[in-house]
Structure formats: C-alpha cells, structure tokens
C-alpha cells in the first residue's frame, strides 16, 4: 500500500500532481499559511472562482481549477479547529481527507498532494493529525484503483517526521 503514498518536506504550491489540497477556511477566499500560499501562487482566477462556491463547511471539500499552479486542480477542504478533542475533531479531519479523495476520484484524477490539514493555526496536534491522515488515505486506497499517488507535503521537519512515523506504524 505504501508504494502509493509518499511523504516529502516542501512547498505544496510547487507539486506537479493532478490536484493539490488546500487547507482552507470556510469562506474559501484565502487566508494565512497554506491557504494564503496557494491563493498567491494560483493568482486572481482562483479567488474569482472561489467566490462562486459560496464557502465550504468543516469536513467537506470543493474543487476548482489550479490556474497558475503546476497542478490542474485545487481541492479546498476545511479542517477542524482543535478544541481539545471533544468536538468531533478526529472525525471532521478524517472527513477532510476522505471527501478530498472522493472529489479527486470523481474527477478521475490519479495524483494528489495533501498538506498537514489543521496542524497550523487551527492547532490540531501534529502526531494525531498525521495518524488520522495516513489511516484515512490508506483505507481509501484499498477501495480504488484510480488514484495512483498520494503525496503528503509537509512544510516543517516536525510534520514530515510525524507523517513518516504514522506510515511506519500503519505498515505493522
């Protein structure tokens, strides 16, 4: 299974895949972190298209074109804000990955890159988020033959290590 999953430390806006995933806010109109970087790299066309989508709820996902990005599409998903783990944060985070993969499959996309959703300003514990991400992706990949590559693109070394650890623990 792990031959379809890779982990790198890098810049998600530089990934040459069919779709990159944006850790968006509910407005989909840009923000800080990954969201801001993707909007800046994609250009004004992305913001214009996002305005037509009327936002996105936490745990859901919507798709747009990639505009000036190397990826043809951007899948926007809204991760949960960490509130101590008592407000369905785990389920909502898993839903972000699942719904993004469902959209990719519906568009017949083969390659997708994910950031570490909700681990920045939303405060989701990084190790816990990585375990949820890897488990959800691995489960999804057992149900599809269309998606051939899922790349976790980690901005920090800590996130990169957490994802590698999560993949290693899932293999056992």
Secondary structure, DSSP 8 states (H G I E B T S, - for coil): -GGGEEEEES-GGG--SSEEEEEE-TT-S--SHHHHHHHHHH-HHHHHHHHTTT---BT-EEEEE-TTSSSSEEEEEE----SSS-SSHHHHHHHHHHHHHHHHHHTT--EEEE--TTSSTT---HHHHHHHHHHHHHHHHTT-SS--EEEEEESSHHHHHHHHHHHHHH--
